[in-house]
Amino acid sequence: MLAVTIAGISMKTPVMTASGTFGFGPEYSDFVDLNTIGAIVVKGTTLAPRAGNSGCRIAETPAGMLNSIGLENPGSDEFLKATLPKLKKYDVPIIVNISGNTVEEYGKLAAKLSVNGVAGFELNISCPNVKEGGIAFGTVPQSAAAVVREVKKNTHLPVIAKLSPNVTDIVAMARAVEEAGADAISLINTLLGMAIDTKSWRPVLGNVVGGLSGPAVKPVALRMVWQVANAVNVPVIGMGGIMTALDAVEFLLAGASAVAVGTANFVNPYAAAEVAEGLCEYLKERGLSHVQKLVGQVNHNIG
Ligand SMILES: Cc1cc2nc3c(=O)[nH]c(=O)nc-3n(C[C@H](O)[C@H](O)[C@H](O)COP(=O)(O)O)c2cc1C
C-alpha cells in the first residue's frame, strides 16, 4: 500500500527523513524503529570535517525555526569509518546528502561514497549557510546543472538534486537539473530569513541570516512542488513543514512521489513513522489501494 520506488531506490513507505533533522539516523534509534522509515537522508556531509558556524545557530519563529548550522559534520572519512557500519545494520535505504565548495568536490565526494550501503545521493546545492558556494550553485541553473553532471560522471548510484526555494524561477532550476541527468528532484530546502533581538539590537543568529523551516514554509513548499512536478518527468520528493499525514497527502496530491519530514522530528521524534501510519489510514478510509493513487491528483475544478 505504501511501498514506492524513487529513482530506482525501493522504499517501504514514501516517507523519508529530511537531511540535517534526523542526525545520521542512529541518534534516533532509541525512539523509532529505523527499519520502518522510507529512507534516511543523512546529515549534510562534506569531504573534510566542518566545525559549522559560531554563535547561536537556532532560533524559534512563529510556526517554524531558523537555523544556521553551517554544515557541521565529521567529514567523509568518519562517515565511512564510523557511521556507515552502524547504518548497515538496518534495512532502510541510506541517502547521503553531500555538499562541496567546488563542482569538482561534489564529484570527488560522490566517487568516494559510492560504496556498499549507500543507496544514492542528495545534492545540497541549496544550503544558504555556506558562504563559499552552496547558495551560488543553488540559484544559478547552469551551476546547478554543472554539479549534477559532475556527480553523475562519478557515480553509478541515483542522484537527487535538492533545490533551494530562494530563487525567482524554481521551474528553470528544476528543468536545468533534470536535463543534466538528475534522477529525482527534492524540494524545498530552507527559506533565507533573519531574526533580531530587540533587547540587544543584535541579530539572533551568529551567522546573521539562516534558513526558515517548519509549518511556516509549507504553503511555499507546496506551491513549488506543484510547479516542479508539472514541469519535469523525474520523480519529485516534497518537503517543507510536513508535521502530519494530511500535510503529506497535500504534497502527494500536488505531485510529489515521496515526502520528507524535517523540522517535525525536533518536536516529535516519531513524526516520520506517524506520518506513514496516518497515510495508511487515509488510504484505507478512502478505499484506495496504493499511495500512488494520490500523486498529482489535485483537482483543479473550482466549485
Ligand atoms: C537544523 C536543520 C539542519 C538542516 N541541515 C540540512 C543539511 O545538512 N542539508 C540539506 O540539504 N538540508 C538541510 N536542512 C533542510 C531540511 O532538510 C529541509 O529541506 C527543510 O528544513 C524543509 O523541511 P521541514 O520544514 O520539514 O524542516 C536542514 C534543516 C534544519 C532545520
PDBQT file of the ligand as one rigid body, heavy atoms in Angstrom, charges set to zero:
ROOT
HETATM    1  C1  LIG A 401      18.562  22.136  11.711  1.00  0.00    +0.000 C 
HETATM    2  C2  LIG A 401      18.456  21.862  10.242  1.00  0.00    +0.000 A 
HETATM    3  C3  LIG A 401      19.551  21.373   9.549  1.00  0.00    +0.000 A 
HETATM    4  C4  LIG A 401      19.470  21.123   8.170  1.00  0.00    +0.000 A 
HETATM    5  N1  LIG A 401      20.563  20.618   7.516  1.00  0.00    +0.000 NA
HETATM    6  C5  LIG A 401      20.467  20.339   6.195  1.00  0.00    +0.000 A 
HETATM    7  C6  LIG A 401      21.577  19.751   5.504  1.00  0.00    +0.000 A 
HETATM    8  O1  LIG A 401      22.626  19.443   6.100  1.00  0.00    +0.000 OA
HETATM    9  N2  LIG A 401      21.442  19.521   4.157  1.00  0.00    +0.000 N 
HETATM   10  C7  LIG A 401      20.289  19.827   3.480  1.00  0.00    +0.000 A 
HETATM   11  O2  LIG A 401      20.199  19.599   2.270  1.00  0.00    +0.000 OA
HETATM   12  N3  LIG A 401      19.202  20.347   4.126  1.00  0.00    +0.000 NA
HETATM   13  C8  LIG A 401      19.275  20.607   5.451  1.00  0.00    +0.000 A 
HETATM   14  N4  LIG A 401      18.189  21.135   6.100  1.00  0.00    +0.000 N 
HETATM   15  C9  LIG A 401      16.938  21.393   5.353  1.00  0.00    +0.000 C 
HETATM   16  C10 LIG A 401      15.906  20.254   5.539  1.00  0.00    +0.000 C 
HETATM   17  O3  LIG A 401      16.419  19.025   5.073  1.00  0.00    +0.000 OA
HETATM   18  C11 LIG A 401      14.580  20.576   4.799  1.00  0.00    +0.000 C 
HETATM   19  O4  LIG A 401      14.822  20.700   3.429  1.00  0.00    +0.000 OA
HETATM   20  C12 LIG A 401      13.910  21.848   5.297  1.00  0.00    +0.000 C 
HETATM   21  O5  LIG A 401      14.102  22.026   6.688  1.00  0.00    +0.000 OA
HETATM   22  C13 LIG A 401      12.402  21.901   4.977  1.00  0.00    +0.000 C 
HETATM   23  O6  LIG A 401      11.698  20.857   5.589  1.00  0.00    +0.000 OA
HETATM   24  P1  LIG A 401      10.988  20.992   7.054  1.00  0.00    +0.000 P 
HETATM   25  O7  LIG A 401      10.186  22.277   7.033  1.00  0.00    +0.000 OA
HETATM   26  O8  LIG A 401      10.142  19.773   7.199  1.00  0.00    +0.000 OA
HETATM   27  O9  LIG A 401      12.081  21.056   8.059  1.00  0.00    +0.000 OA
HETATM   28  C14 LIG A 401      18.253  21.391   7.482  1.00  0.00    +0.000 A 
HETATM   29  C15 LIG A 401      17.144  21.872   8.193  1.00  0.00    +0.000 A 
HETATM   30  C16 LIG A 401      17.222  22.119   9.552  1.00  0.00    +0.000 A 
HETATM   31  C17 LIG A 401      16.004  22.627  10.280  1.00  0.00    +0.000 C 
ENDROOT
TORSDOF 0
